[in-house]
């Protein structure tokens, strides 16, 4: 323009274009990684899974290694852990995690719920993890109650069908619970 | 063959321009500022709750000892977490420092630093307490990452307030936040991430029988440990569960397509709002339900967000000063206010020297089909083009993008009031404005003022006539007579195809 207006003081500086190239390349890689992350969860094709080494460490670094399996493949039964802790004076304390009455607010309850749900999540896969999870729970519960020993039981709360409710039964009917002993732990073992 | 290569080159160039516009077109930071505030509030709550059990969740002898977490590592890495390096006696100190940084991030103080800190904090807590995580942490994670990439503290923040205060103290003009490419980039990343999230959430559901036979919603609400509302009445109305189940899958799997359609977007987002509020109220997952709605805001333009905030009196309109006059004008925000001012120094972005080989042209046309055709022909004719659907969008663009010539398409003089008002202001500003060509497709009026740099065309001119008029208008903007002669020579060459105005 032959007669340019004086540059406005608040006018943004003209940015070049060169920086857009590496940023665009990163954007394309990032989107590719976001796609491969959930797509590589089994069952997945070998081709997709072969892309994991290219994006896996990056996804771990930026905390985007997620499958977004919300209530998928389908809503499942809840996993709870009940315990009976023996204190040093011989008295026992019973309880369950998660516990909506004592773990407030709701998010705090949900954090504990996710801990017990992770037991079910490791029923398959690496066989080392589930015993470590259970042991850590036993140790923490002993610490919380000052217990000398503790017995843990896994309680699976099955989901009732619609027919179950129409028959007049409740969601917390004892028939819906399946118990599995997780073991007895001594504080001295920790 | 030459024509084919030109066509291919133009297509590639169009694709590059489209990519550039999608990811890097400067965007005002208002929407991102709101996202920052809401994300920050959720982060404060999330981490305050972590604080109720620091030793239990992060301690070496708590629910998740280091050996357990490291045994679960994927790709040989547990992700970054500073909690690995914090001694137990410093847990409370570190936690409260993190809370202070999150508070600063929420209110937009030292945002460039605190946004990065918010991301590191979010990831550190989440990766250390791996087995206690759920969807809330995933959403917190990607929001903080993208907000750290952008100037999310340029609006609705302590930083912005401080900058305005300092400017007033020094007697400098106070301006609205500057649109930046990084704002658009972060906004688009949030949008794309949301689309991918819903796509995989929907696809993963297809692996489960309950999402096919319609029982999934019932199974979710019948879970006593999640239940916060008694919905067992659904057992007597199974069709409700079936309908909601199928709708959920359909909505999730089509979100990534439907949300980009302006006509479908409100419905798609409204369904999502219903879904997530339902998750919050019926399953007790309020934190997850609410944080999922925060990325939805990325689909609201900064202009609309600004208007909403002004309407609800959350903010006052920023007084914009004319950078040409450097004198305050009455409080204005957008085009409707500007056109009532008798004289104004319009804050056009400063132009450097006109490049006669690639003049910058801005097309204003509200007919998308016509606009597409014109854009292709104008690009072929050697113009570097941008578009706007209306004058308001043009005004926003002109504040930050220098333009050599405007091409304004109006249907007739009765419906082109905005264009006519805008041209009056252009003519008042004289040499400080870009050149303009107004095309009245169906009208014919001689009330519009003419000048050599501001030309009017009537009654569906041929493209060649339009191209010639643009070049002639630019002649008044060249620095030398030689360049003007070159433009006149180019205006005399007949090469472009004719333009069908009724069926572009």
HADDOCK unambig.tbl for C-alpha pairs under 7 A between the chains (distance, minus, plus):
assign (segid A and resid 1 and name CA) (segid B and resid 351 and name CA) 6.89 0.50 0.50
assign (segid A and resid 1 and name CA) (segid B and resid 352 and name CA) 6.83 0.50 0.50
assign (segid A and resid 1 and name CA) (segid B and resid 353 and name CA) 5.33 0.50 0.50
assign (segid A and resid 1 and name CA) (segid B and resid 354 and name CA) 5.06 0.50 0.50
assign (segid A and resid 1 and name CA) (segid B and resid 477 and name CA) 4.50 0.50 0.50
assign (segid A and resid 1 and name CA) (segid B and resid 478 and name CA) 5.49 0.50 0.50
assign (segid A and resid 1 and name CA) (segid B and resid 479 and name CA) 6.30 0.50 0.50
assign (segid A and resid 2 and name CA) (segid B and resid 477 and name CA) 5.17 0.50 0.50
assign (segid A and resid 2 and name CA) (segid B and resid 478 and name CA) 5.32 0.50 0.50
assign (segid A and resid 2 and name CA) (segid B and resid 479 and name CA) 4.42 0.50 0.50
assign (segid A and resid 3 and name CA) (segid B and resid 431 and name CA) 5.71 0.50 0.50
assign (segid A and resid 3 and name CA) (segid B and resid 432 and name CA) 6.65 0.50 0.50
assign (segid A and resid 4 and name CA) (segid B and resid 350 and name CA) 6.94 0.50 0.50
assign (segid A and resid 4 and name CA) (segid B and resid 351 and name CA) 6.28 0.50 0.50
assign (segid A and resid 4 and name CA) (segid B and resid 432 and name CA) 5.83 0.50 0.50
assign (segid A and resid 5 and name CA) (segid B and resid 350 and name CA) 6.31 0.50 0.50
assign (segid A and resid 5 and name CA) (segid B and resid 432 and name CA) 4.86 0.50 0.50
assign (segid A and resid 6 and name CA) (segid B and resid 324 and name CA) 6.80 0.50 0.50
assign (segid A and resid 6 and name CA) (segid B and resid 350 and name CA) 6.79 0.50 0.50
assign (segid A and resid 7 and name CA) (segid B and resid 350 and name CA) 4.90 0.50 0.50
assign (segid A and resid 8 and name CA) (segid B and resid 323 and name CA) 4.72 0.50 0.50
assign (segid A and resid 8 and name CA) (segid B and resid 324 and name CA) 6.37 0.50 0.50
assign (segid A and resid 8 and name CA) (segid B and resid 347 and name CA) 6.76 0.50 0.50
assign (segid A and resid 8 and name CA) (segid B and resid 349 and name CA) 6.82 0.50 0.50
assign (segid A and resid 8 and name CA) (segid B and resid 350 and name CA) 6.64 0.50 0.50
assign (segid A and resid 9 and name CA) (segid B and resid 323 and name CA) 6.12 0.50 0.50
assign (segid A and resid 10 and name CA) (segid B and resid 175 and name CA) 6.41 0.50 0.50
assign (segid A and resid 11 and name CA) (segid B and resid 349 and name CA) 5.78 0.50 0.50
assign (segid A and resid 11 and name CA) (segid B and resid 400 and name CA) 6.38 0.50 0.50
assign (segid A and resid 12 and name CA) (segid B and resid 178 and name CA) 6.65 0.50 0.50
assign (segid A and resid 12 and name CA) (segid B and resid 400 and name CA) 6.43 0.50 0.50
assign (segid A and resid 38 and name CA) (segid B and resid 200 and name CA) 6.85 0.50 0.50
assign (segid A and resid 56 and name CA) (segid B and resid 75 and name CA) 6.23 0.50 0.50
assign (segid A and resid 57 and name CA) (segid B and resid 75 and name CA) 6.04 0.50 0.50
assign (segid A and resid 60 and name CA) (segid B and resid 77 and name CA) 6.90 0.50 0.50
assign (segid A and resid 60 and name CA) (segid B and resid 78 and name CA) 6.98 0.50 0.50
assign (segid A and resid 60 and name CA) (segid B and resid 79 and name CA) 5.10 0.50 0.50
assign (segid A and resid 61 and name CA) (segid B and resid 79 and name CA) 5.03 0.50 0.50
assign (segid A and resid 61 and name CA) (segid B and resid 80 and name CA) 6.24 0.50 0.50
assign (segid A and resid 63 and name CA) (segid B and resid 79 and name CA) 6.81 0.50 0.50
assign (segid A and resid 63 and name CA) (segid B and resid 123 and name CA) 6.28 0.50 0.50
assign (segid A and resid 63 and name CA) (segid B and resid 141 and name CA) 6.54 0.50 0.50
assign (segid A and resid 68 and name CA) (segid B and resid 197 and name CA) 6.15 0.50 0.50
assign (segid A and resid 68 and name CA) (segid B and resid 200 and name CA) 6.25 0.50 0.50
assign (segid A and resid 68 and name CA) (segid B and resid 201 and name CA) 5.23 0.50 0.50
assign (segid A and resid 69 and name CA) (segid B and resid 201 and name CA) 5.39 0.50 0.50
assign (segid A and resid 69 and name CA) (segid B and resid 204 and name CA) 5.90 0.50 0.50
assign (segid A and resid 70 and name CA) (segid B and resid 201 and name CA) 6.06 0.50 0.50
assign (segid A and resid 72 and name CA) (segid B and resid 204 and name CA) 5.80 0.50 0.50
assign (segid A and resid 72 and name CA) (segid B and resid 205 and name CA) 4.85 0.50 0.50
assign (segid A and resid 72 and name CA) (segid B and resid 208 and name CA) 6.71 0.50 0.50
assign (segid A and resid 73 and name CA) (segid B and resid 204 and name CA) 5.80 0.50 0.50
assign (segid A and resid 73 and name CA) (segid B and resid 205 and name CA) 4.72 0.50 0.50
assign (segid A and resid 73 and name CA) (segid B and resid 206 and name CA) 6.84 0.50 0.50
assign (segid A and resid 73 and name CA) (segid B and resid 207 and name CA) 5.13 0.50 0.50
assign (segid A and resid 73 and name CA) (segid B and resid 208 and name CA) 4.24 0.50 0.50
assign (segid A and resid 74 and name CA) (segid B and resid 205 and name CA) 6.42 0.50 0.50
assign (segid A and resid 74 and name CA) (segid B and resid 208 and name CA) 5.04 0.50 0.50
assign (segid A and resid 74 and name CA) (segid B and resid 210 and name CA) 5.96 0.50 0.50
assign (segid A and resid 74 and name CA) (segid B and resid 211 and name CA) 6.70 0.50 0.50
assign (segid A and resid 74 and name CA) (segid B and resid 216 and name CA) 6.36 0.50 0.50
assign (segid A and resid 75 and name CA) (segid B and resid 216 and name CA) 6.31 0.50 0.50
assign (segid A and resid 75 and name CA) (segid B and resid 219 and name CA) 5.94 0.50 0.50
assign (segid A and resid 75 and name CA) (segid B and resid 220 and name CA) 5.69 0.50 0.50
assign (segid A and resid 78 and name CA) (segid B and resid 225 and name CA) 6.91 0.50 0.50
assign (segid A and resid 108 and name CA) (segid B and resid 49 and name CA) 6.08 0.50 0.50
assign (segid A and resid 111 and name CA) (segid B and resid 132 and name CA) 4.95 0.50 0.50
assign (segid A and resid 111 and name CA) (segid B and resid 133 and name CA) 6.84 0.50 0.50
assign (segid A and resid 112 and name CA) (segid B and resid 132 and name CA) 6.62 0.50 0.50
assign (segid A and resid 114 and name CA) (segid B and resid 131 and name CA) 6.44 0.50 0.50
assign (segid A and resid 114 and name CA) (segid B and resid 132 and name CA) 4.86 0.50 0.50
assign (segid A and resid 114 and name CA) (segid B and resid 133 and name CA) 6.62 0.50 0.50
assign (segid A and resid 115 and name CA) (segid B and resid 131 and name CA) 5.47 0.50 0.50
assign (segid A and resid 115 and name CA) (segid B and resid 132 and name CA) 5.15 0.50 0.50
assign (segid A and resid 118 and name CA) (segid B and resid 131 and name CA) 6.10 0.50 0.50
assign (segid A and resid 129 and name CA) (segid B and resid 68 and name CA) 6.77 0.50 0.50
assign (segid A and resid 132 and name CA) (segid B and resid 68 and name CA) 6.11 0.50 0.50
assign (segid A and resid 133 and name CA) (segid B and resid 68 and name CA) 6.98 0.50 0.50
assign (segid A and resid 136 and name CA) (segid B and resid 62 and name CA) 6.52 0.50 0.50
assign (segid A and resid 136 and name CA) (segid B and resid 63 and name CA) 5.25 0.50 0.50
assign (segid A and resid 136 and name CA) (segid B and resid 64 and name CA) 6.40 0.50 0.50
assign (segid A and resid 136 and name CA) (segid B and resid 65 and name CA) 6.88 0.50 0.50
assign (segid A and resid 137 and name CA) (segid B and resid 63 and name CA) 5.45 0.50 0.50
assign (segid A and resid 140 and name CA) (segid B and resid 61 and name CA) 6.81 0.50 0.50
assign (segid A and resid 140 and name CA) (segid B and resid 62 and name CA) 5.24 0.50 0.50
assign (segid A and resid 140 and name CA) (segid B and resid 63 and name CA) 5.93 0.50 0.50
assign (segid A and resid 159 and name CA) (segid B and resid 219 and name CA) 6.41 0.50 0.50
assign (segid A and resid 159 and name CA) (segid B and resid 222 and name CA) 6.54 0.50 0.50
assign (segid A and resid 159 and name CA) (segid B and resid 223 and name CA) 6.16 0.50 0.50
assign (segid A and resid 160 and name CA) (segid B and resid 222 and name CA) 6.82 0.50 0.50
assign (segid A and resid 162 and name CA) (segid B and resid 235 and name CA) 4.53 0.50 0.50
assign (segid A and resid 165 and name CA) (segid B and resid 235 and name CA) 6.39 0.50 0.50
assign (segid A and resid 166 and name CA) (segid B and resid 235 and name CA) 6.34 0.50 0.50
assign (segid A and resid 166 and name CA) (segid B and resid 236 and name CA) 6.81 0.50 0.50
assign (segid A and resid 171 and name CA) (segid B and resid 222 and name CA) 6.88 0.50 0.50
assign (segid A and resid 171 and name CA) (segid B and resid 224 and name CA) 6.30 0.50 0.50
